[in-house]
Amino acid sequence: MNRKITALELHEDQWFRYRDIRLAALESDGHAFGGNLDSERLFSEDDWRSKARQYVAIVVNLDDADIAMMTVENLDGDFGATCWVGSCWVSPKYRKMGALRALFDYLDSMALERNWITQGLGVWVDNEIAITAYEKLGFEKKGEKQESSRKPGMYYQRMIRKTSSN
């Protein structure tokens, strides 16, 4: 059987899909995020819908299951970033299957239309696996490490890349 990985954008009425994959990410790899599983489990439908309006949520689907996600926010950011990628996660049992690449291919396919030309993200400085994965996608470290406002005492590294769709 030929399994197809598909990246797609969620809309506000699909808030429950974003909720489910976000909570799965926090449960599996909460240390990699600025959010908190216990507090986000208490979010109401209105809270999740608000998030869906604030960010563009992109998921990767395989065999009718959401296996990866990211959020994208348009902004005028550091080092010329026109968008900021957050909450990037791939379910552990689907890693190294192309899901991360599918997320960024989708991001790139929409770059001109959505002004996602210069993409920025932050990654914890001790998350070498993620840093290496982002570098393989063309991201470069920029600036000095920054202390997290959500998790004092933890530091993140900003990384930037120009979309490969240009």
C-alpha positions, -999 to 999 in steps of 0.1 A, spaced: 0 0 0 13 35 -9 9 58 21 6 95 12 17 122 35 -4 153 30 1 188 46 -30 210 50 -41 241 67 -67 239 95 -95 264 98 -113 277 129 -141 251 126 -114 224 129 -102 237 162 -106 202 178 -79 188 154 -55 215 164 -63 209 201 -58 172 198 -24 173 181 -12 202 203 -21 183 234 -4 151 220 27 172 213 27 186 249 22 152 263 49 136 243 75 164 242 63 191 265 99 201 273 103 213 237 74 239 239 67 271 257 32 259 266 20 238 295 0 206 291 -20 210 324 -31 245 316 -39 239 279 -60 208 288 -83 233 306 -88 255 275 -124 259 263 -136 256 228 -136 294 227 -99 294 237 -90 270 210 -110 289 184 -92 321 194 -58 303 188 -71 292 154 -78 329 146 -44 340 159 -22 315 141 -23 295 109 -22 259 119 -7 234 94 -9 196 100 4 166 82 -20 138 78 -12 101 71 -38 74 69 -65 98 83 -43 106 114 -27 140 121 9 132 127 27 165 127 19 202 131 32 238 131 18 272 135 26 303 114 22 339 123 28 368 100 50 395 116 78 419 111 104 400 131 140 399 140 165 395 111 139 403 85 115 375 93 81 380 77 66 351 96 73 331 127 70 293 129 59 279 162 47 246 178 66 226 152 62 189 161 62 154 145 48 124 164 77 102 175 65 71 157 64 91 124 97 108 126 121 104 97 92 97 73 91 131 56 65 149 78 87 178 88 97 183 52 60 182 42 52 210 67 79 232 53 71 223 17 35 235 24 49 267 41 71 273 10 42 267 -14 22 295 3 52 318 8 45 344 -19 8 344 -14 10 348 24 43 368 28 61 338 44 93 346 24 117 350 54 108 324 80 119 326 116 116 302 145 130 297 180 144 265 193 157 256 228 195 258 227 198 223 241 176 207 215 204 196 191 181 172 172 157 200 163 185 224 155 201 199 131 168 192 114 162 229 109 197 234 95 190 206 70 160 226 59 182 257 53 177 276 86 207 294 101 213 305 137 210 342 141 219 364 170 226 355 206 206 330 226 175 346 243 160 339 277 124 326 275 98 348 291 75 318 295 102 295 310 127 317 329 161 301 330 157 284 296 172 299 265 162 296 228 181 303 196 165 322 168 169 307 134 161 322 100 158 310 64 146 324 31 120 302 15 131 278 -11 102 287 -34 120 318 -47 
